[in-house]
Amino acid sequence: MNTGRKILVAWLMTSCIGVAAAFAQPSQEQTAAYYYDHGEYEQAAQLYEGLYKRTSQKYYYQRLLATYMELGQYRDAMRLVERRRKQNPKDLCLYVDEGVVHLRQKQEKKALKSFDEAIEKITSNLQPVPDLAMAFINAGHADYAARTYLAARQKTGNRMLYFNELVGVYQAMGDYAAMTGEYFDLLDHQPGMMNSVQVSMQRALQEAPDNKLADGVKKALVEHVRRHPENRTYLEMMIWFALQQKDYAFAMEQAEAVDARFPEKGGEQVLRVAKIAQSNDALDVAAEGYRQLQARGKEARHYLDGRIGELEVEFARINKNYHIDAKEMAALKQKYTATFEELGKNERTITLMRNYATLMGYHGGDAQAAADILDDILEMPRLKKQLRDEVKLELGDLLLFAGEVWDASLLYMQVEKANANDVLGAMAKYKNAKLSYYNHDFEWANSQLKVLRASTSKLVANDAMELSLLISDNMEDDSTYSALEVFADADLMLYRGMLDSAWAGFTNVETHNLSHPLLDEVLMRKAQICMKQARYTEADSLLQKVVDFYPYDITADDALMTMGMLNEERLNNKAKAMECYEKLLLDYPNSLYADNARKRYNALKTR
């Protein structure tokens, strides 16, 4: 290799080593950031001054300004902002920086003057508006962010510009009147946006950490409705809001006001609120709504809905009770009779007929009359198949209640065959399996239940699993199933309303099998009997034993849910009800009752 080439190679190698060394060293920017992050602001300032002088990048400007502020070098900070503003006169955020420097020096008037200058310089060019608003928010002045958006509206003449942004700012400020005003201004200009407004408002209410937003929104809504009583949009928003807050009584008041002011609608708002209240167990409110519809007269559009709805509410009120008063039952029977005389027994009143059959068969002591009503439904010529099969299942249940076991089984098999691949068929199969359990055919019943445990219906699958485990866990080694047979007999008597005989049967299992795995189930069944006989305190004690002594058995979550509802609805012990729901959620999070427990816990918490 000649001398010149050797020199060139040596230079290249030296250069490569130099470049590698340079890359191995931390950059000036990294060093500055290190100093800044570790509170060594003087060193950071020196480095950022050099970086900013070379490139004038916004990032270096912001870092340098921050270091000056940390060091208390406000004169240097102000000079930096002023030079930057001369170089970038259209950057309105620099006025905010100037104001922040003034604020750090407790010069509030000067700061607000700088903020005002930024607002004044807003034009119809919207490009700087989002950054300016965000700069005000970062500076802790959300009110100026709102003014920024409002100024942009004024300059462009677009009243609805930056709607979502303003709603968010007002919410952050806690100015719920202004926030609600934005919603109503949008609806004034675009009534068709009601659904969008409701979605936005609902999201805000869900994200709110307390009730201040809801209280503020309600106050603003009431004020808007008061000032504009003929504005139907406002009234409907008020109803919607009340329903969101589950204030069904207030929602009904507003619905009645809407229907009174707009009689041509025939009471549709009252009907809607009544149905929602009914589905949420606000039965008093629902009944009031249905009575209002009836008061409009028999020729009114929703008279029939009101007539039927009131009876459905009365049915729900009685049917959900553990113990039914004879006088209440007689009064309700009379109402049904009068309604059928007026409206007839036809396709319009099928729901009433089914409810009446339930009342008469299970609570009124007249299974034959109940069966006759269901037969009347099945004889209707244009009855839909789904409805026909549902009524057949109800008739099968009624026949089983009356002791007609084989007739019940025949109906279950018919429905199962006609609905082999759907939920109704699975339900029929489960009912037939349970009937086999009552008849002591445990092995066949269990084989059917194991298939049903994979059902697409969560309810059927859960019921099948519970009964399957009950059978599997209690099959005795000698295959006589003696305790299980006594238990199944008592279980059937409980279903048929033969409460004293059922109690004696369960006591028999308890007495002769002091350590049998059926004992938790015995306690549960006895608690059910006590509730049906209005022995609520005794029922509570039995359920507590299940929770205390059998926390790992399948009945534990059921006992907690039942005990919670019992204390909430009958014993008026809110604290214990909440304790039961909370324990269920914490200890049995995968329970079928978890959703209901959560809803009830939250409802009690807000009372």
C-alpha positions as CSV (number, residue, x, y, z in Angstrom):
1,M,0.0,0.0,0.0
2,N,1.5,3.4,-1.0
3,T,2.0,6.2,1.5
4,G,-0.9,8.4,0.3
5,R,-3.4,5.5,0.6
6,K,-2.1,4.7,4.2
7,I,-2.7,8.3,5.2
8,L,-6.3,8.2,3.8
9,V,-7.2,5.0,5.6
10,A,-5.8,6.3,8.8
11,W,-7.8,9.5,8.5
12,L,-11.0,7.6,7.8
13,M,-10.5,5.3,10.8
14,T,-9.8,8.3,13.0
15,S,-12.9,10.0,11.7
16,C,-15.1,7.0,12.3
17,I,-13.9,6.7,15.8
18,G,-14.6,10.3,16.3
19,V,-18.2,10.0,15.0
20,A,-18.8,6.9,17.1
21,A,-17.6,8.8,20.2
22,A,-19.8,11.7,19.4
23,F,-22.8,9.4,19.1
24,A,-21.9,7.8,22.4
25,Q,-22.0,11.1,24.2
26,P,-25.4,12.4,25.4
27,S,-26.7,15.2,23.2
28,Q,-27.0,18.7,24.6
29,E,-30.8,18.4,24.5
30,Q,-30.7,15.2,26.6
31,T,-28.3,16.8,29.1
32,A,-30.5,19.9,29.4
33,A,-33.6,17.7,29.9
34,Y,-31.6,15.7,32.6
35,Y,-30.8,18.9,34.5
36,Y,-34.3,20.2,34.2
37,D,-35.9,16.9,35.4
38,H,-33.5,16.8,38.4
39,G,-34.2,20.4,39.4
40,E,-30.8,21.8,38.3
41,Y,-32.4,24.7,36.6
42,E,-29.4,27.0,36.2
43,Q,-27.5,24.4,34.2
44,A,-30.6,23.6,32.2
45,A,-31.2,27.3,31.5
46,Q,-27.7,27.7,30.1
47,L,-28.1,24.8,27.7
48,Y,-31.6,25.7,26.6
49,E,-30.4,29.3,25.9
50,G,-27.9,27.9,23.5
51,L,-30.3,25.5,21.9
52,Y,-33.0,28.1,21.5
53,K,-30.5,30.7,20.1
54,R,-29.5,28.2,17.4
55,T,-33.0,26.9,16.3
56,S,-35.8,29.1,17.8
57,Q,-37.8,25.9,18.1
58,K,-41.0,26.2,20.2
59,Y,-40.1,23.3,22.4
60,Y,-36.8,25.0,23.4
61,Y,-38.7,28.2,24.0
62,Q,-41.2,26.5,26.3
63,R,-38.4,24.7,28.2
64,L,-36.3,27.9,28.6
65,L,-39.4,29.9,29.8
66,A,-40.2,27.2,32.3
67,T,-36.6,27.2,33.7
68,Y,-36.7,31.0,34.0
69,M,-40.0,30.7,36.0
70,E,-38.5,28.0,38.2
71,L,-35.5,30.2,38.9
72,G,-37.7,33.3,39.6
73,Q,-36.0,35.1,36.7
74,Y,-39.2,36.9,35.7
75,R,-37.4,39.8,33.8
76,D,-35.6,37.3,31.6
77,A,-38.8,35.3,31.2
78,M,-40.7,38.5,30.1
79,R,-38.0,39.5,27.7
80,L,-38.0,36.0,26.2
81,V,-41.8,36.1,25.7
82,E,-41.7,39.6,24.1
83,R,-38.9,38.6,21.7
84,R,-40.8,35.5,20.7
85,R,-44.0,37.5,20.2
86,K,-42.2,40.0,17.8
87,Q,-41.0,37.0,15.8
88,N,-44.5,35.3,15.9
89,P,-47.1,38.0,16.0
90,K,-49.9,35.5,15.1
91,D,-49.2,33.2,18.0
92,L,-51.9,34.3,20.5
93,C,-50.7,31.8,23.1
94,L,-47.7,34.1,23.8
95,Y,-50.2,36.5,25.4
96,V,-51.1,33.8,27.8
97,D,-47.5,33.1,28.5
98,E,-47.0,36.8,29.3
99,G,-50.1,36.8,31.6
100,V,-48.7,33.7,33.4
101,V,-45.4,35.5,34.0
102,H,-47.4,38.5,35.5
103,L,-49.4,36.1,37.7
104,R,-46.3,34.5,39.1
105,Q,-45.3,38.0,40.2
106,K,-48.8,38.5,41.7
107,Q,-49.6,41.2,39.0
108,E,-53.2,40.1,38.4
109,K,-54.4,43.2,36.6
110,K,-51.5,43.0,34.1
111,A,-52.1,39.3,33.6
112,L,-55.8,39.8,32.8
113,K,-54.9,42.6,30.5
114,S,-52.6,40.2,28.5
115,F,-55.4,37.6,28.5
116,D,-57.9,40.2,27.2
117,E,-55.5,41.2,24.4
118,A,-55.4,37.6,23.2
119,I,-59.2,37.5,23.1
120,E,-59.4,40.8,21.2
121,K,-57.0,39.5,18.5
122,I,-59.2,36.6,17.6
123,T,-60.5,36.8,14.0
124,S,-62.6,34.7,11.7
125,N,-59.5,32.7,11.1
126,L,-60.0,29.8,13.5
127,Q,-56.6,28.2,13.3
128,P,-55.2,29.6,16.6
129,V,-58.5,29.2,18.6
130,P,-58.0,25.5,19.9
131,D,-54.4,26.1,21.0
132,L,-55.3,29.4,22.7
133,A,-58.2,27.8,24.6
134,M,-56.0,25.0,25.7
135,A,-53.3,27.5,26.8
136,F,-55.9,29.2,29.0
137,I,-57.0,25.9,30.5
138,N,-53.4,24.9,31.2
139,A,-52.9,28.3,32.9
140,G,-55.9,27.6,35.2
141,H,-58.2,30.0,33.5
142,A,-61.0,27.9,32.0
143,D,-63.2,31.0,32.0
144,Y,-60.9,32.6,29.4
145,A,-61.1,29.3,27.4
146,A,-64.9,29.7,27.3
147,R,-64.4,33.4,26.2
148,T,-62.1,32.2,23.4
149,Y,-64.7,29.9,22.0
150,L,-67.4,32.5,22.3
151,A,-65.3,35.1,20.6
152,A,-64.7,32.7,17.7
153,R,-68.5,32.3,17.4
154,Q,-69.0,36.1,17.3
155,K,-66.3,36.6,14.7
156,T,-67.7,33.9,12.4
157,G,-71.4,34.3,13.1
158,N,-71.7,30.6,13.7
159,R,-73.8,30.2,16.9
160,M,-73.1,26.5,17.3
161,L,-69.3,26.6,16.8
162,Y,-67.3,24.7,19.4
163,F,-70.4,23.3,21.1
164,N,-68.7,20.2,22.6
165,E,-65.7,22.1,23.7
166,L,-67.8,24.7,25.5
167,V,-69.9,22.1,27.2
168,G,-66.7,20.5,28.5
169,V,-65.3,23.8,29.7
170,Y,-68.5,24.7,31.5
171,Q,-68.7,21.3,33.1
172,A,-65.1,21.6,34.3
173,M,-65.9,25.1,35.7
174,G,-69.0,23.9,37.4
175,D,-71.1,26.4,35.5
176,Y,-74.0,24.0,35.0
177,A,-76.5,26.7,34.0
178,A,-74.2,27.8,31.1
179,M,-73.6,24.1,30.2
180,T,-77.3,23.4,30.1
181,G,-77.9,26.6,28.2
182,E,-75.6,25.3,25.5
183,Y,-77.7,22.2,25.2
184,F,-80.9,24.2,24.8
185,D,-79.4,26.6,22.4
186,L,-78.4,23.7,20.2
187,L,-82.0,22.3,20.4
188,D,-83.4,25.7,19.6
189,H,-81.5,25.8,16.4
190,Q,-81.6,22.0,15.6
191,P,-84.5,20.2,17.5
192,G,-83.5,17.0,15.6
193,M,-80.3,16.8,17.7
194,M,-82.2,15.8,20.9
195,N,-80.8,12.3,20.9
196,S,-77.3,13.6,20.5
197,V,-77.8,16.1,23.3
198,Q,-79.2,13.4,25.5
199,V,-76.2,11.1,24.8
200,S,-73.8,13.9,25.6
201,M,-75.6,14.9,28.8
202,Q,-75.9,11.3,29.9
203,R,-72.1,10.8,29.5
204,A,-71.4,14.0,31.5
205,L,-73.8,12.8,34.3
206,Q,-72.1,9.4,34.4
207,E,-68.7,10.9,34.7
208,A,-69.6,13.4,37.4
209,P,-68.0,12.6,40.7
210,D,-71.0,13.7,42.8
211,N,-74.6,15.0,42.5
212,K,-73.6,18.7,41.9
213,L,-73.9,18.3,38.1
214,A,-77.3,16.6,38.3
215,D,-78.6,19.2,40.8
216,G,-77.3,22.0,38.6
217,V,-78.7,20.6,35.4
218,K,-82.1,20.1,37.1
219,K,-82.1,23.6,38.3
220,A,-81.3,24.9,34.8
221,L,-83.9,22.7,33.2
222,V,-86.6,23.9,35.6
223,E,-85.7,27.5,34.8
224,H,-85.9,26.9,31.1
225,V,-89.2,25.2,31.3
226,R,-90.6,28.0,33.6
227,R,-89.6,30.6,31.1
228,H,-90.7,28.7,28.0
229,P,-93.8,26.6,29.2
230,E,-94.9,26.0,25.6
231,N,-91.6,24.7,24.4
232,R,-92.3,21.0,24.0
233,T,-88.6,20.2,23.5
234,Y,-87.7,21.6,26.9
235,L,-90.5,19.6,28.5
236,E,-89.4,16.4,26.9
237,M,-85.9,17.0,28.0
238,M,-87.1,17.5,31.5
239,I,-88.9,14.1,31.4
240,W,-85.8,12.4,30.0
241,F,-83.6,13.9,32.7
242,A,-86.0,12.8,35.5
243,L,-86.0,9.3,34.1
244,Q,-82.2,9.2,33.9
245,Q,-82.2,10.2,37.6
246,K,-84.8,7.5,38.4
247,D,-87.0,10.3,39.8
248,Y,-90.2,8.7,38.4
249,A,-92.6,10.8,40.4
250,F,-91.1,14.0,39.0
251,A,-91.0,12.5,35.5
252,M,-94.7,11.7,35.8
253,E,-95.5,15.3,36.9
254,Q,-93.7,16.6,33.8
255,A,-95.4,14.1,31.5
256,E,-98.8,15.1,32.8
257,A,-97.8,18.8,32.1
258,V,-96.8,17.9,28.5
259,D,-100.0,16.0,27.8
260,A,-102.1,18.8,29.3
261,R,-100.5,21.4,27.1
262,F,-100.5,19.2,24.0
263,P,-103.8,17.2,24.3
264,E,-103.7,16.2,20.6
265,K,-101.0,13.6,21.6
266,G,-103.6,11.7,23.7
267,G,-101.4,11.1,26.8
268,E,-98.5,9.3,25.1
269,Q,-95.9,10.8,27.5
270,V,-97.9,9.7,30.6
271,L,-98.1,6.2,29.1
272,R,-94.4,6.1,28.3
273,V,-93.4,7.2,31.8
274,A,-95.9,4.8,33.4
275,K,-94.5,1.9,31.5
276,I,-90.9,2.8,32.4
277,A,-91.9,3.3,36.1
278,Q,-93.6,-0.1,36.1
279,S,-90.6,-1.9,34.6
280,N,-88.4,-0.3,37.4
281,D,-90.8,-1.3,40.2
282,A,-92.0,2.3,40.8
283,L,-95.5,0.9,41.0
284,D,-97.2,3.8,42.7
285,V,-96.1,6.2,40.0
286,A,-97.1,3.7,37.3
287,A,-100.5,3.2,38.8
288,E,-101.1,7.0,39.0
289,G,-100.2,7.3,35.3
290,Y,-102.5,4.6,34.3
291,R,-105.4,6.1,36.3
292,Q,-104.7,9.4,34.6
293,L,-105.2,7.8,31.2
294,Q,-108.5,6.2,32.3
295,A,-109.7,9.6,33.6
296,R,-109.7,10.9,30.0
297,G,-112.7,8.7,29.2
298,K,-113.4,5.5,27.4
299,E,-113.1,7.2,24.0
300,A,-109.5,8.4,24.7
301,R,-106.7,6.9,22.7
302,H,-104.9,5.2,25.6
303,Y,-107.9,4.3,27.8
304,L,-107.4,0.6,27.2
305,D,-103.7,0.9,28.0
306,G,-104.5,2.6,31.2
307,R,-107.1,0.0,32.2
308,I,-104.8,-2.9,31.5
309,G,-101.8,-1.2,32.9
310,E,-103.4,-0.5,36.3
311,L,-104.3,-4.1,36.6
312,E,-100.8,-5.2,35.7
313,V,-99.4,-3.0,38.4
314,E,-101.8,-4.4,40.9
315,F,-100.8,-7.9,39.8
316,A,-97.1,-7.1,40.2
317,R,-97.7,-5.5,43.6
318,I,-99.5,-8.6,44.9
319,N,-97.5,-11.3,43.1
320,K,-94.1,-10.0,44.3
321,N,-95.3,-10.2,48.0
322,Y,-94.2,-13.2,50.0
323,H,-97.6,-13.2,51.8
324,I,-100.8,-12.0,50.3
325,D,-103.6,-10.5,52.3
326,A,-107.0,-12.1,51.6
327,K,-108.8,-8.8,51.4
328,E,-106.4,-7.5,48.8
329,M,-106.8,-10.6,46.8
330,A,-110.6,-10.3,46.9
331,A,-110.5,-6.7,45.8
332,L,-108.1,-7.5,42.9
333,K,-110.3,-10.4,41.8
334,Q,-113.3,-8.1,41.6
335,K,-111.3,-5.6,39.5
336,Y,-110.4,-8.3,37.0
337,T,-113.9,-9.5,36.8
338,A,-115.2,-6.0,36.1
339,T,-112.5,-5.5,33.5
340,F,-113.3,-8.7,31.6
341,E,-117.0,-7.7,31.6
342,E,-116.0,-4.4,30.0
343,L,-113.3,-5.4,27.6
344,G,-114.0,-9.1,27.1
345,K,-111.6,-12.1,27.0
346,N,-109.8,-11.7,23.7
347,E,-106.4,-11.0,22.1
348,R,-106.2,-7.5,23.6
349,T,-106.6,-8.9,27.1
350,I,-104.4,-12.0,26.9
351,T,-101.8,-10.5,29.4
352,L,-104.6,-9.9,31.9
353,M,-105.9,-13.4,31.4
354,R,-102.5,-14.9,32.1
355,N,-102.1,-12.8,35.2
356,Y,-105.5,-13.6,36.4
357,A,-104.9,-17.3,36.0
358,T,-101.7,-17.0,38.1
359,L,-103.6,-15.2,40.8
360,M,-106.5,-17.6,40.9
361,G,-104.4,-20.7,40.6
362,Y,-101.5,-20.0,43.0
363,H,-103.1,-17.4,45.4
364,G,-106.8,-17.6,45.0
365,G,-107.2,-21.4,45.7
366,D,-109.1,-22.0,42.4
367,A,-106.8,-24.0,40.1
368,Q,-109.8,-25.1,37.9
369,A,-110.9,-21.6,37.2
370,A,-107.3,-20.7,36.4
371,A,-106.9,-23.7,34.0
372,D,-110.2,-22.7,32.3
373,I,-108.8,-19.2,31.6
374,L,-105.6,-20.6,30.1
375,D,-107.7,-23.0,28.0
376,D,-109.7,-20.0,26.7
377,I,-106.5,-18.5,25.5
378,L,-105.3,-21.7,23.8
379,E,-108.7,-21.9,21.9
380,M,-108.1,-18.4,20.3
381,P,-107.8,-19.1,16.5
382,R,-105.1,-16.6,15.6
383,L,-102.8,-17.1,18.6
384,K,-99.1,-16.9,17.7
385,K,-97.1,-20.1,18.1
386,Q,-94.7,-18.6,20.6
387,L,-97.5,-17.3,22.8
388,R,-99.4,-20.6,22.5
389,D,-96.4,-22.6,23.8
390,E,-95.8,-20.1,26.6
391,V,-99.3,-20.6,27.8
392,K,-99.0,-24.3,27.5
393,L,-96.0,-24.2,29.9
394,E,-98.0,-22.1,32.3
395,L,-100.9,-24.6,32.1
396,G,-98.4,-27.4,32.8
397,D,-97.1,-25.6,35.8
398,L,-100.7,-25.1,37.0
399,L,-101.6,-28.7,36.5
400,L,-98.5,-29.8,38.5
401,F,-99.5,-27.4,41.3
402,A,-102.9,-29.1,41.3
403,G,-101.3,-32.5,41.5
404,E,-102.0,-33.6,37.8
405,V,-98.4,-34.7,37.3
406,W,-98.8,-36.7,34.1
407,D,-100.9,-34.1,32.3
408,A,-98.3,-31.5,33.2
409,S,-95.5,-33.8,31.8
410,L,-97.4,-34.3,28.6
411,L,-97.7,-30.5,28.0
412,Y,-94.0,-30.0,28.8
413,M,-93.1,-32.7,26.3
414,Q,-95.3,-31.1,23.6
415,V,-93.6,-27.7,24.1
416,E,-90.1,-29.3,24.1
417,K,-90.7,-31.1,20.9
418,A,-92.2,-28.0,19.1
419,N,-89.2,-25.9,20.3
420,A,-86.3,-28.3,20.2
421,N,-83.6,-25.7,19.4
422,D,-84.7,-22.6,21.3
423,V,-85.0,-21.2,24.8
424,L,-88.6,-22.2,25.2
425,G,-87.8,-25.8,24.4
426,A,-84.9,-25.8,27.0
427,M,-87.3,-24.4,29.6
428,A,-89.8,-27.2,28.9
429,K,-87.0,-29.8,29.1
430,Y,-85.9,-28.4,32.5
431,K,-89.5,-28.4,33.8
432,N,-89.9,-32.1,32.8
433,A,-86.5,-32.9,34.4
434,K,-87.6,-31.2,37.6
435,L,-90.9,-33.2,37.5
436,S,-88.8,-36.4,37.3
437,Y,-86.9,-35.2,40.4
438,Y,-90.2,-34.8,42.2
439,N,-91.0,-38.4,41.1
440,H,-87.7,-39.7,42.6
441,D,-86.3,-40.6,39.1
442,F,-83.1,-38.8,40.1
443,E,-80.6,-40.4,37.7
444,W,-82.7,-39.7,34.6
445,A,-83.5,-36.2,35.8
446,N,-79.8,-35.6,36.4
447,S,-78.8,-36.8,32.9
448,Q,-81.3,-34.3,31.4
449,L,-80.1,-31.5,33.7
450,K,-76.4,-32.0,32.7
451,V,-77.4,-31.4,29.1
452,L,-79.3,-28.3,30.0
453,R,-76.3,-26.9,31.9
454,A,-74.9,-25.9,28.4
455,S,-78.1,-24.1,27.5
456,T,-77.8,-20.8,25.7
457,S,-80.3,-19.4,28.2
458,K,-78.3,-18.3,31.3
459,L,-81.4,-18.6,33.5
460,V,-82.2,-22.2,32.3
461,A,-78.5,-23.2,32.6
462,N,-78.2,-21.8,36.1
463,D,-81.4,-23.5,37.3
464,A,-80.3,-26.7,35.7
465,M,-76.9,-26.5,37.4
466,E,-78.4,-25.9,40.8
467,L,-80.9,-28.8,40.6
468,S,-78.2,-31.1,39.1
469,L,-75.8,-30.3,42.0
470,L,-78.5,-30.8,44.5
471,I,-79.1,-34.3,43.1
472,S,-75.5,-35.2,42.5
473,D,-74.3,-34.0,45.9
474,N,-76.9,-36.0,47.7
475,M,-76.9,-39.4,46.1
476,E,-76.1,-41.8,48.9
477,D,-73.7,-44.7,48.6
478,D,-76.3,-47.4,49.0
479,S,-78.3,-45.8,46.1
480,T,-81.5,-45.7,48.2
481,Y,-81.6,-41.9,48.1
482,S,-83.8,-41.9,51.2
483,A,-83.0,-38.4,52.4
484,L,-83.2,-37.0,48.9
485,E,-86.6,-38.7,48.4
486,V,-88.0,-37.1,51.5
487,F,-86.6,-33.7,50.5
488,A,-88.0,-34.0,47.0
489,D,-91.5,-34.8,48.4
490,A,-91.3,-31.8,50.7
491,D,-90.1,-29.7,47.7
492,L,-93.1,-30.6,45.7
493,M,-95.4,-29.8,48.6
494,L,-93.8,-26.4,48.9
495,Y,-94.4,-25.8,45.2
496,R,-98.1,-26.8,45.6
497,G,-98.5,-24.4,48.6
498,M,-98.9,-27.2,51.2
499,L,-96.7,-25.3,53.6
500,D,-97.2,-27.2,56.8
501,S,-96.7,-30.5,55.2
502,A,-93.5,-29.2,53.4
503,W,-92.2,-27.9,56.7
504,A,-92.7,-31.3,58.3
505,G,-90.9,-33.0,55.5
506,F,-87.9,-30.7,55.6
507,T,-87.7,-31.0,59.4
508,N,-87.7,-34.8,58.9
509,V,-84.6,-34.5,56.7
510,E,-83.0,-32.2,59.3
511,T,-83.8,-34.4,62.3
512,H,-82.5,-37.7,60.8
513,N,-79.5,-36.4,58.9
514,L,-77.5,-34.1,61.3
515,S,-74.5,-33.8,58.9
516,H,-76.2,-34.4,55.5
517,P,-75.2,-32.1,52.6
518,L,-78.9,-31.3,52.1
519,L,-79.0,-29.2,55.3
520,D,-78.2,-25.9,53.6
521,E,-81.0,-26.5,51.1
522,V,-83.4,-27.4,54.0
523,L,-82.7,-24.0,55.7
524,M,-83.3,-22.2,52.4
525,R,-86.7,-24.0,51.9
526,K,-87.8,-23.3,55.4
527,A,-86.9,-19.6,54.9
528,Q,-89.2,-19.6,51.9
529,I,-92.0,-21.1,53.9
530,C,-91.6,-18.5,56.6
531,M,-91.7,-15.7,54.1
532,K,-94.9,-17.1,52.5
533,Q,-96.4,-17.2,56.1
534,A,-95.2,-13.6,56.9
535,R,-92.8,-14.9,59.5
536,Y,-90.1,-12.5,58.2
537,T,-87.9,-12.3,61.3
538,E,-87.6,-16.1,61.5
539,A,-86.9,-16.3,57.7
540,D,-84.1,-13.8,58.2
541,S,-82.6,-15.9,60.9
542,L,-82.7,-19.0,58.8
543,L,-81.0,-17.3,55.8
544,Q,-78.3,-15.9,58.1
545,K,-77.5,-19.5,59.1
546,V,-77.0,-20.5,55.5
547,V,-74.5,-17.6,55.0
548,D,-72.7,-18.3,58.3
549,F,-72.5,-22.1,58.2
550,Y,-72.5,-22.9,54.4
551,P,-70.5,-20.0,52.8
552,Y,-69.0,-22.3,50.1
553,D,-72.2,-24.0,49.1
554,I,-74.3,-23.1,46.0
555,T,-77.0,-21.7,48.2
556,A,-74.9,-19.0,49.8
557,D,-75.3,-16.2,47.2
558,D,-79.0,-17.1,46.9
559,A,-79.4,-16.7,50.7
560,L,-77.6,-13.3,50.6
561,M,-79.8,-12.0,47.8
562,T,-83.0,-13.2,49.5
563,M,-81.9,-11.8,52.9
564,G,-81.1,-8.5,51.3
565,M,-84.5,-8.2,49.6
566,L,-86.3,-9.3,52.8
567,N,-84.6,-6.7,54.9
568,E,-85.1,-4.0,52.3
569,E,-88.8,-4.8,51.5
570,R,-90.2,-6.3,54.7
571,L,-88.0,-5.7,57.7
572,N,-87.1,-2.1,56.8
573,N,-83.5,-2.7,57.7
574,K,-81.7,-0.7,55.1
575,A,-78.2,-1.2,56.7
576,K,-78.5,-4.9,56.7
577,A,-79.9,-5.0,53.2
578,M,-76.9,-3.0,52.0
579,E,-74.5,-5.3,53.9
580,C,-76.0,-8.4,52.2
581,Y,-75.8,-6.9,48.7
582,E,-72.2,-5.7,49.3
583,K,-71.1,-9.1,50.7
584,L,-72.6,-10.8,47.7
585,L,-70.7,-8.5,45.3
586,L,-67.4,-9.0,47.1
587,D,-67.6,-12.7,47.9
588,Y,-69.6,-14.0,44.9
589,P,-68.8,-11.6,42.0
590,N,-69.8,-14.2,39.4
591,S,-73.2,-14.8,40.9
592,L,-76.3,-14.7,38.8
593,Y,-77.6,-12.2,41.3
594,A,-74.7,-9.8,41.1
595,D,-76.3,-7.3,38.7
596,N,-79.5,-7.1,40.7
597,A,-77.5,-6.8,44.0
598,R,-75.4,-3.9,42.5
599,K,-78.5,-2.0,41.4
600,R,-80.3,-2.4,44.7
601,Y,-77.1,-1.5,46.6
602,N,-76.7,1.7,44.6
603,A,-80.3,2.6,44.9
604,L,-80.2,2.2,48.7
605,K,-77.0,4.2,48.9
606,T,-78.6,7.2,47.2
607,R,-81.7,7.3,49.5
